Amino acid sequence: MNLLAIDTSSNACSVALLYEDGVSEEHVVEPREHTRILMPMIRKVLGKRTVSDLDAIVIGNGPGSFIGMRIGAAVAQGLCYGANLPIIPVSSLAAVAAEVFAGYDGERVVVVQDARMHEVYCCTYHRAKDGLPAAAMDECILPVGPLPLGDGGFLAAGAAWKRYPELPAANAHCVTDIVPVECPRARVLLTLAAAGGKPIAAETLVPAYLRSKVADEPGTS
C-alpha cells in the first residue's frame, strides 16, 4: 500500500510517505508550530505525487496534545475526503514503544506522555513475536507518581520522564533505563499500520483524547 502518515500529538510534527517500497520522512520538533508547518511538510514528502496516488492516510491518534491531535485529525480527514481515501488510526504511544523495541534490547516498555494538570498518558507494552509492541494495559491517564508497573523490568520512554523529575524517582524500582525516545515518528506509524492497521471511513475517526474535558493552556499544541 502507498501510505501517508501524520502525527501531531506531541511537540514533534512528523510526516512520512511510504510509496512503492520507498520511505521519506520529515520530523521536526517545534512546539506550537504544527498549524504552520504541517502542510508544507506533507507537500515536501509527496513531491510530485498527489494524495490521489495513495491508498490510505495513517494518523497518529494519540493520546497526546488535544490541540495537536485536532490539527492532525482535521488535515488527515480533509485529505481523505478530497481523495476518497480511508484513514488508519494508530496509537501514538504504541509508535513510541515500537521505536524503542527497534533500537534497544528489552522485552517491556512503559510509554508516558505529558497530559498536563500534573497527569500523564500511560501504557505498557511487551515485545511481541514480530518485534512490535503489544499493549499490556489500556491507555489511561494517571497522576504523576508511582505507575502500575508490577514487578518492574521496564524500559521507559516518552517526554513526561523529563517533564516531571519526580516521575523517575517514584518508579526507579521498576524502570531499568530511560531511553531518549520522546515523540512518535510518522515512519514508525507506517510500520504499525502495515502490520495490522485497520482502515476506517475518515468521518468515523475518534481521536483518543482520553478526557471528555481537556484544559490545554491557550496557544499550546
Secondary structure, 3 states (H helix, E strand, C coil): CCEEEEECCCCEEEEEEEECCEEEEEEEECCCCHHHHHHHHHHHHHCCCCHHHCCEEEEECCCCCHHHHHHHHHHHHHHHHHHCCCEEEECHHHHHHHHHHHHCCCCEEEEEEEEECCEEEEEEEEECCCCCEEECCCCEEEECCCCCCCCCCEEEECCHHHHCCHHHHHCCCCEEEECCCCCCCHHHHHHHHHHHCCCECHHHCCCCCCCCCCCCCCCCC
